[in-house]
Amino acid sequence: MPPVITTAAGRPITVNHYPFPDPAPQPAPSGTTLCKYTHLDLTEVELNCSSRYNCWGFTFIPRRYRINTGTEVDWVLEDNCSPVADGSLQPGDVIRYRYNGITTHTGRIWEVDAMGHATIVRSKWGSGGEYLHPPQIVPSIYGTDVACFRQHAPLNGVADLWIADSVTDDGEQCSHRPWWTSPDIMVDSPPYDGSGDLNPQFSVVNRVWARIRNRANCNADNVFVKYYWADPSAGLAPADWHPIPSTLGHSNPAGPFSVPAFGYVNAPYVEWTPSAAPAHQCLLAITYINDDPADPDNPDPLVYVFDVPWDNNIAQRNVHIIPAKKGSKYSIRIALKNPFPYLKRYVAEIQLDMTHSAQLPILGPELSIRIPQLTFSIANGKTVEIQNVDTRVLPLTGRKVAFPVTTLHETLIASGKISDISLDKSQEVALDITVPKDARPGSIYYIHITQKNRNQICGGYTVAVMVNRD
């Protein structure tokens, strides 16, 4: 029997399972792309016609149930969401369609352009499939009266496991950058003390675990978490992730366990021995109850498996920490990869943001930040000196970016980008940083590498340079 589900204000939402079998699979309608589901073992299934859930169930209770009426959807939009104007849209926002004043259809905004307008929507069409489509390409019965909203609270009564993508992540769709800096994935290197270390040690056994949270007002039972690793790079595709092997007494996936309502647990750890020593290997954690999108009794289904910013059950950590000396130079090599192997031609843009965080003890704010010399280049010969490209020194009023290594905020001090990078095959980024001789001891410079395709972030990597205290 479906659970009792209410909005944040306590208004009841009626849900059910449609009692009839699924319609026969159909080709994707013209102008749309049929979505697929990637299982944890990397096998794929098409998300074709299904009677089990409708567009409203997809939007607010992903793939669990059908929501009965547009009136109840309006309650969700009123109680759990806030309106967002066109021009300020972000991936993950809700798009609502109306016909003659009646709510007929909803979906999630999948892509936006540089001006904050929706370009691609992901939605479920009645008993049809899940499709990616431009906002204007929908069945005519849905109408053309469109409005957008941003969800800020979950529904009551349904399990909602999540792992934080960054310290600013609140569990909603869709996480924004830097979503590859999860504070909930921990590595304990020998000698083990039960707390997280900055970096793993290579050729020895490290313990890896994740903090699993529950946003719902009900317990989540029979929970598992599966751990993966990958070589450090931006733009990782599902096939780049490798399960960490099970060891005696420490299986992967780890579980089962329970997560209390509005609480969290530290999942059982796995034992991981990195066999090579690149700058830092990436880690991925996926928490789930059932890896089956067609199971009508799954209380918290995975929706976008391996799509880190889109599914709050998934988190990634690939931060690289460098203890640095004043006046020293450091070199880092990071791979750029095509995260969409089905695209025949993939063109990327790489954005670098260098930020600064003043660490205690500091007597008052720094009035002048010492800027490192930073250059990056790729194999085709394109090179940028970030210090001379769009440099902004804003020690007091700079844009703030949260980061898990510190509870303090970062100030953007410089940025640069390389456009039109063809990634028919993997390419290497060479990153060289020279720490100023007069850098403030204890401060941290963060280098956020963001990979974009058609203005959408599709991968990233972060390097933290910690200036040693004398």
C-alpha positions as CSV (number, residue, x, y, z in Angstrom):
1,M,0.0,0.0,0.0
2,P,1.4,3.5,-0.9
3,P,2.5,5.6,2.1
4,V,0.7,8.7,3.4
5,I,2.4,11.5,1.6
6,T,1.9,15.2,2.4
7,T,3.4,18.6,1.3
8,A,5.6,20.6,3.6
9,A,2.4,22.3,4.8
10,G,0.7,19.0,5.5
11,R,-1.7,18.9,2.6
12,P,-2.3,15.2,1.5
13,I,-1.0,14.0,-1.9
14,T,-2.9,11.0,-3.3
15,V,-0.6,8.5,-5.0
16,N,-1.2,5.0,-6.5
17,H,0.1,2.4,-8.8
18,Y,-1.8,2.1,-12.1
19,P,-3.3,-1.4,-12.2
20,F,-2.8,-2.0,-15.9
21,P,0.3,-3.4,-17.6
22,D,2.8,-1.2,-19.4
23,P,2.0,-0.3,-23.0
24,A,4.2,-1.7,-25.7
25,P,7.5,0.2,-26.3
26,Q,7.3,3.0,-28.7
27,P,9.9,5.0,-30.7
28,A,10.8,8.4,-29.2
29,P,8.5,11.2,-30.6
30,S,10.0,13.5,-33.2
31,G,12.4,16.1,-31.6
32,T,12.9,14.1,-28.4
33,T,15.5,11.6,-27.1
34,L,14.4,8.5,-25.1
35,C,16.2,8.4,-21.8
36,K,18.1,5.3,-20.5
37,Y,19.0,3.9,-17.1
38,T,22.5,2.7,-16.3
39,H,22.6,0.0,-13.6
40,L,25.4,-0.2,-11.1
41,D,27.0,-2.9,-13.2
42,L,27.0,-0.5,-16.2
43,T,24.3,-2.4,-18.1
44,E,21.6,-0.2,-19.6
45,V,17.8,-0.3,-20.1
46,E,15.6,2.1,-22.0
47,L,13.0,4.1,-19.9
48,N,10.2,3.4,-22.4
49,C,6.5,3.2,-21.9
50,S,5.4,2.7,-18.3
51,S,2.0,2.9,-16.5
52,R,3.5,2.8,-13.1
53,Y,4.3,6.5,-12.7
54,N,3.3,9.7,-14.6
55,C,5.0,13.0,-15.1
56,W,4.0,14.3,-11.7
57,G,5.3,11.2,-10.0
58,F,8.5,11.5,-12.0
59,T,9.0,15.1,-11.0
60,F,8.3,14.9,-7.3
61,I,8.5,11.2,-6.3
62,P,10.9,10.0,-8.9
63,R,9.5,6.8,-10.5
64,R,7.7,5.7,-7.3
65,Y,4.0,6.4,-8.0
66,R,1.4,8.3,-10.0
67,I,0.2,11.5,-8.5
68,N,-3.6,11.7,-9.1
69,T,-4.5,15.3,-9.9
70,G,-3.1,18.6,-11.1
71,T,-4.7,20.3,-8.1
72,E,-2.4,18.3,-5.8
73,V,0.6,19.1,-7.9
74,D,-0.3,22.8,-7.5
75,W,-0.2,22.2,-3.7
76,V,3.3,20.8,-4.0
77,L,4.4,23.8,-6.0
78,E,2.8,26.2,-3.5
79,D,4.1,24.4,-0.3
80,N,7.5,23.0,-1.3
81,C,8.6,25.3,-4.2
82,S,9.0,28.9,-5.1
83,P,8.5,30.6,-8.5
84,V,11.6,31.3,-10.7
85,A,11.5,33.8,-13.4
86,D,12.6,33.0,-17.0
87,G,16.2,34.2,-17.3
88,S,17.1,32.9,-13.8
89,L,16.6,29.2,-14.4
90,Q,19.0,26.5,-13.4
91,P,19.1,22.7,-14.2
92,G,16.9,20.9,-11.7
93,D,14.1,23.5,-11.6
94,V,10.6,22.4,-12.1
95,I,8.7,23.3,-15.3
96,R,4.9,23.3,-15.2
97,Y,2.5,23.3,-18.2
98,R,-1.2,24.4,-18.0
99,Y,-4.1,24.2,-20.4
100,N,-7.1,26.5,-19.8
101,G,-5.8,27.2,-16.3
102,I,-5.4,23.5,-15.3
103,T,-2.1,21.9,-14.5
104,T,-1.4,19.2,-17.1
105,H,2.3,18.3,-17.0
106,T,5.5,18.8,-15.1
107,G,9.2,18.0,-15.7
108,R,12.7,19.0,-14.7
109,I,14.8,21.5,-16.5
110,W,17.8,19.6,-17.9
111,E,19.8,22.4,-19.6
112,V,19.7,26.1,-19.7
113,D,21.5,28.6,-21.9
114,A,23.9,31.4,-20.8
115,M,20.9,33.8,-20.3
116,G,19.1,31.4,-17.9
117,H,16.5,30.2,-20.3
118,A,15.5,26.5,-20.5
119,T,16.7,24.7,-23.6
120,I,16.2,21.0,-22.7
121,V,13.6,19.5,-20.3
122,R,13.4,15.9,-19.0
123,S,9.9,14.6,-18.4
124,K,7.6,11.6,-18.5
125,W,4.7,11.7,-21.0
126,G,1.7,10.1,-19.4
127,S,2.1,6.3,-19.9
128,G,4.8,6.9,-22.4
129,G,8.5,7.1,-21.8
130,E,11.0,9.5,-20.2
131,Y,12.3,12.0,-22.8
132,L,14.7,14.8,-23.2
133,H,13.0,17.5,-25.3
134,P,13.0,21.3,-25.9
135,P,10.4,23.0,-23.7
136,Q,8.1,23.7,-26.6
137,I,8.0,20.2,-27.9
138,V,5.3,18.4,-25.8
139,P,1.9,16.9,-26.7
140,S,-0.6,19.7,-27.5
141,I,-2.9,18.6,-24.8
142,Y,-0.4,19.9,-22.2
143,G,-0.8,23.5,-23.4
144,T,1.6,26.3,-23.8
145,D,1.1,28.2,-20.5
146,V,4.5,27.5,-18.8
147,A,5.9,28.5,-15.5
148,C,9.0,27.4,-13.5
149,F,9.7,26.7,-9.9
150,R,12.6,25.7,-7.6
151,Q,11.9,23.0,-5.0
152,H,13.3,23.7,-1.6
153,A,11.7,21.0,0.6
154,P,11.0,17.3,0.1
155,L,7.6,15.7,0.4
156,N,6.8,14.1,3.7
157,G,6.2,10.3,3.9
158,V,8.7,9.0,1.3
159,A,12.3,7.9,1.9
160,D,14.9,10.2,0.5
161,L,18.5,9.1,1.0
162,W,21.3,11.5,0.0
163,I,25.0,12.2,0.1
164,A,26.2,15.8,0.0
165,D,28.0,16.8,-3.2
166,S,29.5,19.8,-1.5
167,V,29.1,21.7,1.7
168,T,26.4,23.9,0.1
169,D,24.4,20.9,-1.1
170,D,21.0,20.6,0.6
171,G,19.8,17.4,-1.1
172,E,17.7,19.0,-3.8
173,Q,18.0,18.5,-7.6
174,C,20.3,19.6,-9.1
175,S,23.6,20.3,-7.3
176,H,25.7,23.0,-8.7
177,R,29.5,23.3,-8.8
178,P,31.7,22.2,-7.3
179,W,29.7,18.9,-7.1
180,W,32.9,16.8,-7.2
181,T,34.0,17.9,-3.7
182,S,31.8,15.8,-1.4
183,P,32.4,16.2,2.4
184,D,30.6,13.0,3.0
185,I,33.1,10.6,1.4
186,M,35.9,9.9,3.9
187,V,39.3,8.2,3.5
188,D,41.3,7.0,6.6
189,S,44.9,6.2,5.8
190,P,47.2,4.3,8.2
191,P,47.7,4.7,11.1
192,Y,43.9,4.5,11.3
193,D,42.3,6.9,13.7
194,G,38.6,6.8,12.6
195,S,38.7,10.3,11.1
196,G,39.0,11.4,7.5
197,D,42.4,12.3,6.0
198,L,43.0,14.8,3.2
199,N,44.5,12.3,0.8
200,P,44.8,8.5,0.5
201,Q,48.1,6.8,0.7
202,F,49.2,4.6,-2.3
203,S,50.1,0.9,-2.2
204,V,48.7,0.6,1.3
205,V,45.2,-0.3,2.6
206,N,43.0,2.8,3.0
207,R,39.5,2.7,4.6
208,V,36.8,4.4,2.6
209,W,33.3,5.2,3.9
210,A,30.4,7.6,3.3
211,R,28.0,9.5,5.4
212,I,24.5,8.6,4.3
213,R,21.7,11.1,5.1
214,N,17.9,10.8,5.2
215,R,15.9,14.0,4.4
216,A,12.5,12.2,5.1
217,N,10.3,12.0,8.1
218,C,10.4,8.2,8.0
219,N,13.2,5.7,8.5
220,A,15.0,4.2,5.4
221,D,15.7,0.4,5.8
222,N,17.7,-2.2,3.8
223,V,20.1,0.5,2.6
224,F,23.3,-0.3,0.7
225,V,26.2,1.9,-0.5
226,K,28.5,0.9,-3.4
227,Y,32.0,2.5,-3.7
228,Y,33.9,3.2,-6.9
229,W,37.3,4.7,-7.9
230,A,38.6,6.3,-11.1
231,D,41.8,7.9,-12.3
232,P,41.8,11.7,-11.7
233,S,40.1,13.5,-14.6
234,A,37.3,15.8,-15.5
235,G,34.3,14.6,-17.5
236,L,34.1,11.0,-16.2
237,A,31.7,8.7,-18.0
238,P,30.1,5.7,-16.2
239,A,32.5,3.3,-17.8
240,D,35.4,5.1,-16.1
241,W,34.3,4.1,-12.6
242,H,35.6,0.8,-11.2
243,P,34.1,-0.9,-8.1
244,I,36.4,-1.1,-5.2
245,P,37.0,-4.9,-4.7
246,S,35.4,-6.6,-1.6
247,T,37.8,-7.9,1.0
248,L,37.3,-10.3,3.9
249,G,34.7,-8.8,6.3
250,H,34.3,-5.6,4.1
251,S,32.0,-6.3,1.2
252,N,31.2,-3.8,-1.6
253,P,28.4,-3.0,-1.7
254,A,28.3,-2.4,2.0
255,G,25.1,-3.1,3.9
256,P,22.3,-3.5,4.6
257,F,21.8,-0.8,7.3
258,S,19.1,1.7,8.3
259,V,19.2,5.5,8.2
260,P,16.8,7.2,10.7
261,A,14.4,9.9,9.8
262,F,16.1,13.4,9.5
263,G,19.3,11.7,10.5
264,Y,22.5,10.2,9.1
265,V,24.8,7.2,9.6
266,N,28.4,6.4,8.7
267,A,28.1,3.5,6.3
268,P,30.4,0.5,6.8
269,Y,33.8,1.0,5.2
270,V,35.6,-0.8,2.4
271,E,39.3,-1.4,2.1
272,W,40.9,0.2,-0.9
273,T,44.6,-0.1,-2.0
274,P,45.4,2.3,-4.8
275,S,47.9,0.6,-7.0
276,A,49.3,3.7,-8.8
277,A,50.2,7.1,-7.6
278,P,48.6,9.9,-9.7
279,A,47.9,13.2,-8.0
280,H,44.8,11.9,-6.4
281,Q,42.3,9.3,-7.5
282,C,38.6,10.1,-7.6
283,L,36.0,8.3,-5.4
284,L,32.3,7.8,-6.0
285,A,29.6,6.6,-3.5
286,I,26.1,5.5,-4.5
287,T,23.6,4.7,-1.8
288,Y,20.4,2.8,-2.7
289,I,17.7,0.4,-1.6
290,N,17.1,-1.3,-4.9
291,D,18.9,-0.9,-8.2
292,D,15.7,-1.5,-10.3
293,P,13.9,1.4,-11.8
294,A,10.9,-0.9,-12.7
295,D,10.3,-2.1,-9.1
296,P,7.0,-0.5,-7.9
297,D,7.9,-1.2,-4.2
298,N,11.3,0.6,-4.3
299,P,10.9,3.3,-1.6
300,D,13.8,5.4,-2.9
301,P,14.7,4.5,-6.5
302,L,17.9,5.7,-8.2
303,V,16.9,8.0,-11.0
304,Y,20.1,9.2,-12.7
305,V,22.7,6.6,-11.8
306,F,26.3,7.8,-12.2
307,D,25.0,11.4,-12.9
308,V,26.5,13.0,-9.8
309,P,24.8,16.4,-9.7
310,W,21.4,15.1,-10.7
311,D,20.8,12.2,-8.2
312,N,21.2,13.1,-4.6
313,N,21.9,9.4,-3.8
314,I,25.3,9.8,-5.5
315,A,28.4,11.8,-4.5
316,Q,32.0,12.2,-5.8
317,R,35.2,13.3,-4.2
318,N,38.3,14.2,-6.2
319,V,39.9,17.0,-4.3
320,H,43.7,17.0,-4.4
321,I,45.5,18.6,-1.4
322,I,49.1,20.0,-1.9
323,P,51.0,21.1,1.3
324,A,53.1,23.9,-0.3
325,K,56.1,26.0,0.6
326,K,56.3,29.7,-0.1
327,G,58.1,30.5,-3.4
328,S,57.8,26.9,-4.6
329,K,56.5,25.6,-8.0
330,Y,54.2,22.6,-8.3
331,S,53.1,20.7,-11.5
332,I,49.9,18.6,-11.8
333,R,48.6,16.5,-14.7
334,I,44.8,15.9,-15.1
335,A,43.0,14.1,-17.9
336,L,40.1,15.5,-19.9
337,K,37.6,12.9,-21.0
338,N,34.4,12.8,-23.0
339,P,31.6,11.9,-20.5
340,F,29.2,11.3,-23.4
341,P,30.7,8.5,-25.5
342,Y,27.6,8.3,-27.7
343,L,28.3,11.7,-29.1
344,K,30.3,11.5,-32.4
345,R,31.8,14.9,-31.8
346,Y,32.3,16.4,-28.4
347,V,33.6,19.9,-27.9
348,A,34.4,21.2,-24.4
349,E,35.3,24.4,-22.7
350,I,37.6,24.4,-19.7
351,Q,37.0,27.1,-17.0
352,L,39.6,27.6,-14.3
353,D,38.8,29.6,-11.2
354,M,41.4,30.4,-8.6
355,T,40.2,31.3,-5.2
356,H,41.7,32.1,-1.8
357,S,40.7,31.3,1.7
358,A,42.3,33.0,4.7
359,Q,42.8,30.5,7.5
360,L,43.0,31.1,11.2
361,P,44.9,32.4,13.1
362,I,44.7,35.7,11.2
363,L,44.3,39.1,12.8
364,G,41.5,40.6,10.7
365,P,40.8,40.3,7.0
366,E,43.6,40.4,4.5
367,L,43.6,43.7,2.6
368,S,45.8,42.4,-0.2
369,I,45.9,38.8,-1.4
370,R,49.2,37.5,-2.9
371,I,48.3,35.9,-6.2
372,P,50.2,32.8,-7.4
373,Q,51.4,32.5,-10.9
374,L,49.2,29.9,-12.6
375,T,49.3,28.5,-16.1
376,F,47.5,25.6,-17.7
377,S,47.9,24.0,-21.1
378,I,46.5,21.0,-23.1
379,A,48.1,18.7,-25.5
380,N,47.1,20.7,-28.6
381,G,49.3,23.5,-27.5
382,K,46.6,25.9,-26.1
383,T,48.0,27.7,-23.0
384,V,46.5,30.2,-20.6
385,E,48.2,32.2,-17.9
386,I,45.4,32.6,-15.5
387,Q,46.9,35.5,-13.7
388,N,46.6,37.6,-16.9
389,V,43.2,36.5,-17.9
390,D,40.2,38.1,-16.3
391,T,42.0,38.6,-13.0
392,R,39.9,39.9,-10.2
393,V,41.3,40.6,-6.7
394,L,38.3,41.0,-4.4
395,P,39.5,40.3,-0.9
396,L,36.5,41.8,0.9
397,T,33.5,41.6,-1.5
398,G,34.5,38.7,-3.8
399,R,32.2,36.0,-5.0
400,K,31.9,33.3,-2.3
401,V,32.3,29.6,-3.1
402,A,32.0,27.0,-0.4
403,F,34.5,24.1,-0.2
404,P,34.6,21.1,2.1
405,V,38.2,21.4,3.3
406,T,37.4,24.5,5.3
407,T,34.4,26.1,7.0
408,L,35.5,29.5,5.8
409,H,34.6,30.9,2.4
410,E,36.7,31.4,-0.7
411,T,37.3,34.7,-2.5
412,L,37.6,34.5,-6.3
413,I,41.0,36.1,-7.3
414,A,41.5,35.0,-10.9
415,S,40.0,33.0,-13.7
416,G,40.6,32.0,-17.3
417,K,39.2,29.5,-19.9
418,I,40.1,27.6,-23.0
419,S,37.3,27.1,-25.5
420,D,36.7,24.7,-28.4
421,I,38.6,21.7,-27.1
422,S,37.8,18.6,-29.3
423,L,37.8,15.5,-27.1
424,D,37.5,12.7,-29.6
425,K,40.1,11.1,-27.3
426,S,41.4,11.8,-23.8
427,Q,43.6,14.9,-23.5
428,E,45.9,15.9,-20.7
429,V,45.9,19.3,-18.8
430,A,49.2,20.5,-17.5
431,L,48.7,22.7,-14.5
432,D,51.7,24.7,-13.0
433,I,51.4,26.9,-9.9
434,T,54.1,29.0,-8.3
435,V,53.3,30.0,-4.7
436,P,54.2,33.6,-3.9
437,K,57.2,34.1,-1.7
438,D,55.2,36.4,0.6
439,A,52.0,34.1,0.7
440,R,50.3,34.2,4.0
441,P,51.1,31.0,6.0
442,G,48.1,28.9,6.7
443,S,46.1,30.2,3.8
444,I,44.7,28.0,0.9
445,Y,44.5,28.6,-2.8
446,Y,41.8,26.5,-4.5
447,I,42.0,25.8,-8.3
448,H,38.6,24.7,-9.6
449,I,38.7,23.1,-13.0
450,T,35.3,23.0,-14.6
451,Q,34.6,21.2,-17.9
452,K,31.5,22.4,-19.9
453,N,29.6,21.3,-22.9
454,R,27.0,23.7,-24.4
455,N,27.3,25.8,-21.3
456,Q,26.5,22.8,-19.0
457,I,28.9,21.6,-16.4
458,C,29.8,18.0,-17.2
459,G,32.9,17.4,-15.0
460,G,35.3,19.0,-12.7
461,Y,38.4,18.7,-10.6
462,T,39.6,20.7,-7.6
463,V,43.2,21.3,-6.3
464,A,43.8,22.9,-2.9
465,V,47.3,24.4,-2.3
466,M,47.8,24.8,1.4
467,V,50.6,27.2,2.4
468,N,52.7,25.7,5.2
469,R,53.0,27.6,8.4
470,D,56.6,28.5,9.2
